[in-house]
C-alpha cells in the first residue's frame, strides 16, 4: 500500500510539474519587448488565437523542429489563418540562447521562420509566470484569453528529426480542433527539450 501511495505521489508531482497554469483559466497577461523594440502584450491580441513558443536556438530539440522545417510550417500555416505566434526567449544574460535583438532577427531570417514576433523575456518573468520549463514548451490561448493547451509540440520526446513524421503533433491538433469549434482532445502533455536557462 505504501509503495502504491508513493507511486501515486510521484505521478501527482510529475503532473503538477507540467500542469500549471490551469487549462480553461485566464492566461496571465504580460508586457515584453520584441526584437524590434516594440512592446507586446497578450491582452492586445484578445479575440485571436495565440501560440506561445518558448525557444532557444542552441537547443538540439529546437534544432530538430527548425532544421526540419516543422516549426516554420506550423507558423506559416496558422499565422495565415490569423493566429498570433509569439516565440519567447527566456535565456538569462550570459547563458545559452541569449542573443541581442539584431542577432535574433538574423536567426529568424536564416531559419526562414514566421513568428508574429520574437519576445525577449529579460529576467525570465513571463517564463516563470507560465512555469515554462523546456525549449520548446508550447501554450495555446483562445480568443477569450483562456489557456486551452500547454505542453510538448508532439508526443515523441527526442531530438531526432526523423521522428517528426510519425509523431502526433499536439499543437496542430489543438488548433485544428479549437478553430473548428471542437473540444481539444489533448489539452495537457509533458513538455520536452532543453531546460530553460533562467
Secondary structure, DSSP 8 states (H G I E B T S, - for coil): -HHHHHHHHHHHHHHHHT--S-TTSB----EEEBTTS-EEESGGGTTS-EEEEE--TT-HHHHHHHHTSHHHHHHHHHHTTT-EEEEEE---TTSTT---HHHHHHHHHHHT---SEEEE-GGGHHHHHHT--EESEEEEE-TTSBEEEEE-SBS---S-GGGGGGS-BHHHHHHHHHHTT---S--B----SEE---
